[in-house]
Amino acid sequence: MTTGFFILAVYPSAKENQLINYKGAEFNARIFGIVMGCAMVVFFAVRIASTWIIWKYWSLLRAKERRVPQKKYYAVPTDL
C-alpha cells in the first residue's frame, strides 16, 4: 500500500520534470497525495498498536479476575 501510493505520487513527477520543468497544480496534488498517504499509514499503525494495548490490558484484567476468588463484601458501618 505504501509503495503503491508513493510510486503513483512521486514517479510521474520525476519523469515529468525530466521532460519539462513544471511544478504547478500537479505538484501540489502529488504533495497532498504523499501527505495523505503518510497520514493513512500512521493511522493504521496507531490503530494496530492501540488494539494490541487494549488486548493486553483486557487479558491482564481477565487473568486477575480468574486468580482472585470471589469474596463476600461486608459493608463497614460509618457511625462507629
N, C-alpha and C positions, 0 to 999 in steps of 0.2 A: 504494500500500500504506500509506504513512504517513498520507495524507489519510483513507483509509478507517478505520483504527483510531482516528484522532483524532476523526473525526466520530461514530463509534459510541460512543466513550468519553466525549466531552465534551458533545456537543449534547443528548443526552437529559437529562443532569444540569442543564444550563442551563434547558431547558424545564420540567423537574420543579420546580426551585427557584423558577420564576416562579409556579407554581400553589400548591405547598406548600413551605415552607421545611424540608426534611428532609435531613439529612446523616447517614445511618446506615450500614448494611451495604452499600447500593448505592454510596454514595460511596467506601467503601474498595475495593470491587470495581472501580470505574472508575479510581481512582488506581493500583491494581495493573495494570489493563489499559494505562494510559498508560506506566507504568514498564517493563512487559514489552515493549510495542511499541517504545519508545525503545531498549531494550536490543537488540531484534531488528534495528533499523535500524543501530545501532552495530556489531553483529556482522557484518552484511553488508558494511558499509563497510570494516571491518578486514579481512575476508576478501578483498575485491576488491583492497585496497591490498597485502596480503601476497602475493597471487597475482601482481600486477604486479611487485613487487620480486623475487620468485623468478624470474619470467620474464626480467627484465632481467639479473639475475645469471647465469642459465643461458646467455643469449645472449652475454654477455661472455666466459664461460668457453669457449663453443664458438668464438667468434671468435679468442680467444687460442690455442686448440688448432690452428686452421687456419693461423694465421700462423707458428707456431714449427715448424720442421722437426724430425722425429724424429731425435735424436742418440743415438748409442750411449752407454750408461752404462759407464764403466770404474771399477771399484772401486779405491779408493786403499788400499794396504796401511797398516795402522796400526803396524806394527813397524819403522819406519824408523829 
